[in-house]
């Protein structure tokens, strides 16, 4: 069984995923990172050169492969929910957690990420505030339908979010002695 993290950009999927993977002795599989490894190109360049459809096709292949594996924390790209086949596959062996945040918090996190050199391609060609509002409006119902659990990360630290996930794990994921707590 896997833990699958979905949500908009900068909702905390990769950061929370790292803590969960370590706590459960699972592998962390970040779909965006795997796309970069598979294609040999950073995502922003891949999208600039080949477009969003090419990226979504690469994402679909990665999701299909990961969904057949076990004992993973899968941090997905924000748009993974746009393809119903992705969600269907991820649910086969996955418990899906929607990490959400307010548009204002997401914008602040995106700006901080940009200052740290993280390049994220535009989804709509508009400014960050308009883009977040527009894309969230399109995706929120998809996130809600896909998620087995929802956590608002707006006012929580990464470790607090991870703790909430761990507290609510289904029994199919929990194995005796599998969760490391208090650093051990």
C-alpha positions as CSV (number, residue, x, y, z in Angstrom):
1,X,0.0,0.0,0.0
2,X,1.2,3.5,-0.8
3,X,0.6,7.0,0.5
4,X,-0.2,9.4,-2.4
5,X,0.1,13.2,-1.8
6,X,-1.9,15.4,-4.1
7,X,-2.4,19.2,-4.1
8,X,-1.5,22.4,-5.8
9,X,2.1,23.6,-6.3
10,X,3.8,24.4,-3.0
11,X,1.2,22.7,-0.9
12,X,4.0,20.7,0.8
13,X,3.8,17.4,-1.0
14,X,7.5,16.7,-1.4
15,X,8.5,18.1,2.0
16,X,5.8,16.2,3.8
17,X,6.6,13.1,1.7
18,X,10.2,13.1,2.9
19,X,9.2,13.0,6.5
20,X,6.5,10.3,5.9
21,X,8.9,8.1,3.9
22,X,11.5,8.3,6.6
23,X,9.0,7.6,9.3
24,X,7.6,4.6,7.6
25,X,10.8,3.3,6.0
26,X,9.1,3.8,2.6
27,X,10.6,5.1,-0.6
28,X,9.8,8.6,-1.6
29,X,8.8,8.9,-5.3
30,X,8.4,12.4,-6.5
31,X,6.7,12.2,-9.9
32,X,8.1,15.6,-11.1
33,X,11.6,14.5,-10.2
34,X,11.2,11.1,-11.9
35,X,10.0,12.9,-15.1
36,X,13.2,15.0,-15.0
37,X,15.3,11.9,-14.5
38,X,13.5,9.9,-17.2
39,X,13.6,12.7,-19.8
40,X,17.0,14.1,-18.8
41,X,15.5,17.6,-18.9
42,X,14.3,20.0,-16.1
43,X,10.5,20.3,-16.2
44,X,10.4,24.0,-17.2
45,X,12.6,23.3,-20.2
46,X,10.7,20.2,-21.1
47,X,7.4,22.2,-21.2
48,X,9.0,25.1,-23.0
49,X,10.5,22.9,-25.7
50,X,7.8,20.2,-26.0
51,X,4.7,21.6,-24.4
52,X,2.3,20.5,-21.6
53,X,0.8,17.5,-23.5
54,X,4.3,16.0,-23.7
55,X,4.8,16.6,-20.0
56,X,1.3,15.1,-19.1
57,X,2.2,12.0,-21.2
58,X,5.5,11.5,-19.4
59,X,3.6,12.0,-16.1
60,X,1.0,9.4,-17.1
61,X,3.7,6.8,-17.8
62,X,5.4,7.5,-14.4
63,X,2.1,7.3,-12.5
64,X,1.2,4.0,-14.2
65,X,4.6,2.5,-13.2
66,X,4.5,3.7,-9.6
67,X,0.9,2.6,-9.1
68,X,1.9,-1.0,-9.4
69,X,4.5,-0.7,-6.6
70,X,4.1,-0.9,-2.8
71,X,5.5,0.8,0.3
72,X,6.0,4.2,-1.3
73,X,5.1,7.8,-0.5
74,X,4.3,9.3,-3.9
75,X,4.5,13.1,-4.2
76,X,2.6,14.0,-7.3
77,X,2.6,17.0,-9.6
78,X,-0.2,19.4,-9.0
79,X,-2.0,18.5,-12.2
80,X,-2.0,14.7,-11.8
81,X,-5.7,14.9,-10.9
82,X,-6.6,16.2,-14.3
83,X,-6.3,12.7,-15.8
84,X,-8.8,10.3,-14.3
85,X,-6.7,7.3,-15.3
86,X,-3.9,8.7,-13.0
87,X,-6.3,8.7,-10.0
88,X,-7.8,5.4,-10.8
89,X,-4.3,3.8,-11.0
90,X,-3.1,5.6,-7.8
91,X,-6.1,4.4,-5.8
92,X,-5.4,0.8,-6.7
93,X,-2.7,0.6,-4.1
94,X,-2.8,4.0,-2.6
95,X,-4.3,6.1,0.1
96,X,-4.6,9.6,-1.2
97,X,-4.1,12.7,0.9
98,X,-5.0,16.1,-0.5
99,X,-2.7,18.8,0.9
100,X,-4.4,22.1,0.4
101,X,-3.7,25.7,1.3
102,X,-5.2,29.1,0.7
103,X,-4.4,30.9,-2.5
104,X,-2.6,33.6,-0.6
105,X,-0.3,31.1,1.2
106,X,0.4,29.2,-2.1
107,X,1.3,32.5,-3.7
108,X,3.7,33.3,-0.8
109,X,5.3,29.9,-1.0
110,X,5.6,30.1,-4.8
111,X,7.4,33.5,-4.5
112,X,9.7,32.1,-1.9
113,X,10.5,29.1,-4.1
114,X,11.2,31.4,-7.0
115,X,13.6,33.5,-4.9
116,X,15.4,30.2,-4.1
117,X,15.8,29.5,-7.8
118,X,13.0,27.0,-8.3
119,X,11.6,27.6,-11.7
120,X,8.0,26.6,-12.2
121,X,6.5,26.9,-15.7
122,X,3.3,29.0,-16.0
123,X,0.1,27.1,-16.2
124,X,-2.0,29.9,-17.7
125,X,0.4,32.6,-18.9
126,X,-1.0,35.0,-16.3
127,X,0.4,36.5,-13.1
128,X,0.9,34.2,-10.1
129,X,-2.2,35.4,-8.2
130,X,-4.6,35.1,-11.1
131,X,-3.1,31.8,-12.1
132,X,-3.5,30.3,-8.6
133,X,-7.1,31.4,-8.4
134,X,-8.0,30.2,-11.9
135,X,-6.2,26.8,-11.6
136,X,-7.5,26.1,-8.0
137,X,-11.1,26.8,-9.2
138,X,-10.6,24.2,-12.0
139,X,-8.9,21.6,-9.8
140,X,-10.4,21.8,-6.3
141,X,-13.3,19.5,-7.1
142,X,-10.9,17.0,-8.7
143,X,-8.6,17.1,-5.6
144,X,-11.7,16.6,-3.4
145,X,-13.0,13.7,-5.4
146,X,-9.6,12.0,-5.3
147,X,-8.6,12.6,-1.7
148,X,-9.3,10.0,1.0
149,X,-8.1,12.6,3.5
150,X,-7.7,16.4,3.4
151,X,-5.2,18.5,5.4
152,X,-5.0,22.3,5.2
153,X,-1.3,23.1,5.3
154,X,-1.9,26.9,5.4
155,X,-1.0,27.3,9.1
156,X,0.9,24.1,9.8
157,X,4.5,23.2,9.7
158,X,5.7,20.4,7.5
159,X,6.2,18.2,10.5
160,X,2.7,19.0,11.8
161,X,1.2,17.9,8.5
162,X,3.2,14.7,8.4
163,X,2.1,13.9,12.0
164,X,-1.5,14.4,11.0
165,X,-1.1,12.0,8.1
166,X,0.7,9.4,10.3
167,X,-2.1,9.7,13.0
168,X,-4.7,8.9,10.4
169,X,-3.0,6.1,8.4
170,X,-5.3,3.2,7.4
171,X,-4.5,-0.1,9.0
172,X,-3.5,-1.5,5.6
173,X,-0.5,0.8,5.7
174,X,0.5,0.5,9.3
175,X,2.7,-2.4,10.0
176,X,3.8,-3.3,13.5
177,X,7.0,-1.5,14.3
178,X,7.0,0.3,11.0
179,X,6.6,3.9,12.2
180,X,9.6,5.6,13.6
181,X,8.6,8.2,16.2
182,X,10.7,10.6,18.2
183,X,13.8,10.2,16.0
184,X,13.9,6.4,16.4
